[in-house]
């Protein structure tokens, strides 16, 4: 005799595991993109303020965005070295866009 309840329970557990994994991946990729945008945007604001004579508040805003860029990677679940290496790849792709 088959125990369909146990099979159904296993399928639900597998579905839940896949959803958690997908959520984790989406969160991680989102954090990489946000960190990359902060790095590029903060640097751009700072550059415009210093080199192109934009108002000083552009530089201040750029500095705050760069501070945020430094905080965002700490929200990742993995180790710093791995996160920093992967972020390098995201930065290159974002810079080319």
C-alpha positions in Angstrom: 0.0 0.0 0.0 1.3 3.5 -0.9 1.5 6.4 1.5 0.4 9.2 -0.7 0.4 11.6 2.3 4.1 11.2 2.7 4.7 11.7 -1.1 2.6 14.9 -1.0 4.5 16.1 2.0 7.8 15.6 0.2 6.6 17.5 -2.8 5.5 20.4 -0.6 8.8 20.4 1.2 10.7 20.4 -2.2 8.5 23.2 -3.5 9.1 25.2 -0.3 12.9 24.6 -0.6 12.9 25.8 -4.2 10.9 29.0 -3.3 13.3 29.8 -0.5 16.3 29.3 -2.8 14.7 31.4 -5.6 13.9 34.2 -3.0 17.5 34.0 -1.8 18.9 34.3 -5.3 16.7 37.2 -6.2 17.6 39.0 -3.0 21.3 38.5 -3.6 21.2 39.7 -7.2 19.1 42.7 -6.2 21.7 43.6 -3.6 24.5 43.3 -6.1 22.7 45.6 -8.6 21.9 48.2 -5.9 25.5 48.2 -4.7 26.7 48.6 -8.2 24.4 51.5 -8.9 25.5 53.1 -5.6 29.1 52.7 -6.5 28.8 54.1 -10.0 26.3 56.8 -9.0 28.1 58.0 -6.0 31.4 58.2 -7.9 29.7 60.1 -10.7 28.1 62.6 -8.3 31.5 63.2 -6.7 33.2 63.6 -10.0 30.6 66.1 -11.2 30.9 68.1 -8.1 34.7 68.3 -8.1 35.6 68.2 -11.8 32.6 69.9 -13.5 31.8 72.6 -10.9 28.4 71.2 -9.8 27.1 72.4 -6.5 28.8 71.1 -3.3 25.7 69.2 -2.3 26.2 66.9 -5.3 29.5 65.9 -3.7 28.0 65.4 -0.3 25.2 63.3 -1.8 27.8 61.3 -3.7 29.7 60.7 -0.5 26.5 59.5 1.2 25.7 57.2 -1.7 29.3 55.8 -1.5 28.8 55.1 2.2 25.6 53.3 1.4 27.6 51.3 -1.2 29.9 50.2 1.6 27.0 49.0 3.8 25.0 47.1 1.2 27.4 44.2 0.8 27.1 43.5 4.6 23.4 42.5 3.9 24.6 39.5 1.8 24.5 36.0 3.3 27.9 34.8 2.1 31.5 35.6 3.1 33.1 38.9 2.2 35.7 37.5 -0.3 33.1 35.8 -2.4 30.7 38.7 -2.3 33.5 41.2 -3.3 34.6 39.0 -6.2 31.1 38.6 -7.6 30.4 42.3 -7.1 33.4 43.0 -9.3 31.7 41.2 -12.2 28.4 43.0 -11.6 30.3 46.3 -11.5 31.9 45.6 -14.9 28.5 44.7 -16.5 26.8 47.8 -15.0 29.6 50.1 -16.1 29.2 48.9 -19.6 25.5 49.6 -19.7 
